[in-house]
């Protein structure tokens, strides 16, 4: 399995869980799915990366594309449950400084409501 995404609509927005790998092969398809959420009016996202095993620069690029789009749409996103390699890549790349990172989806729910 390269990747799998699951979405769950909640009152505060949408939780998107990504499982597997986010690399040059899978990132374009994941980006397309994220873009479709925004196309359908979703502007408040929690990206749950608990089961994401690997992220490459292509995956980071897809996240930046979504972030720019959400900013234009006056939306926002929060990341939750970063683990292992993914957490290290976010730290080294500076994404920890760019985005709101939470330890859990529950924590992210609280933070999403406070971001404007």
KATA-V639418 format. One line per field, one symbol per residue. ss: DSSP state (H for helix, E for strand, - for the rest). Layout:
ss: ???
This chain:
ss: --EEEEEEEE--EEEEEEEEEE----HHHHHHHHHHHHH----EEEEE---EEEE-HHHHHHHHHHHHHHHH---EEEEE---HHHHHHHHHH-HHHH-EEE--HHHHHHHHHH--
